[in-house]
Amino acid sequence: RVECDLCPSGSFADVAGLAYCITCPAGFVCTNTRLAPVPCPSNVARGQTVCSSK
């Protein structure tokens, strides 16, 4: 059995076993518990790679 490392916060891997992490796109949040970016809520800034309060 092969164990995978989690991607650091701000990045993701959309395929299990991917050898590298992808930078989270602007307007989305990526946590190491997700396989895909999640859109920022409407009440936060969207032009960044993290969701921050306006």
C-alpha positions as a printed Julia matrix, in Angstrom:
54×3 Matrix{Float64}:
   0.0    0.0    0.0
   1.33   3.43  -0.97
   0.59   6.4    1.26
   0.21   9.87  -0.25
   1.23  13.15   1.33
  -1.39  15.86   1.6
  -0.89  19.02  -0.44
  -0.13  22.13   1.6
  -2.88  24.66   2.15
  -3.29  26.84  -0.95
  -2.76  23.94  -3.34
  -4.51  20.73  -4.37
  -4.12  17.51  -6.33
  -7.2   16.56  -8.34
  -6.01  13.0   -8.95
  -5.01  10.55  -6.23
  -1.32   9.75  -6.49
  -0.4   12.92  -8.4
   3.33  13.56  -7.97
   2.9   17.32  -7.49
   0.38  19.84  -6.12
  -1.4   22.49  -8.2
  -1.63  26.09  -6.95
  -5.17  27.04  -5.98
  -6.72  29.45  -8.52
  -7.78  32.97  -7.54
 -11.31  33.11  -6.13
 -11.1   29.62  -4.65
  -9.87  28.08  -1.43
  -7.86  24.86  -1.3
  -7.29  22.91   1.87
  -5.29  19.75   2.25
  -8.52  17.84   2.94
 -10.03  18.57  -0.5
  -9.27  17.12  -3.91
 -10.6   20.17  -5.77
 -10.77  23.94  -5.23
 -13.89  25.29  -3.53
 -15.26  28.71  -4.6
 -14.86  31.49  -2.03
 -18.11  32.55  -0.36
 -19.66  35.71  -1.84
 -18.77  37.82   1.23
 -14.99  37.49   0.8
 -12.38  38.82  -1.61
 -12.05  36.68  -4.73
  -8.93  38.02  -6.48
  -6.5   36.05  -4.34
  -5.45  32.43  -3.87
  -7.03  32.45  -0.41
 -10.47  33.64   0.7
 -10.08  36.68   2.94
 -12.59  39.09   4.42
 -13.39  42.16   2.35
